[in-house]
Amino acid sequence: AEIDGLVNLLPAVMALIKEGKPFKIVGQPLYRVPHGVAILPGDNEFAALIKKTVDEMHADGTLKTISMKWYDFDLTSHE
C-alpha cells in the first residue's frame, strides 16, 4: 500500500525520515503541543526551580542544543 500523506508529530516524522523512509515535510506545523512537568500540588519551591532551570536552559541555548542533537530540528522555537 502507498501513502499519499501523513499528519503526525514532527519528532516522529523526523525519526522516520532519519530511518530512510521516503517522507517529506511540507508546509508549516498545523499546531504545537505544549509540554509540562507534573509537580505535586503546593510544591511551589520545586515548581520555581523547574521553571528557573528551563528558562535558563532556553536563554543559554541548551534546550536548542539538545533538540538539535536528538531531532535535527529546533523544537524549542516559538515561531
PyMOL commands that set and color helices and strands:
alter all, ss='L'
color gray80, all
select helices_A, chain A and resi 10-18+44-59+62-71
alter helices_A, ss='H'
color red, helices_A
deselect
rebuild
show_as cartoon
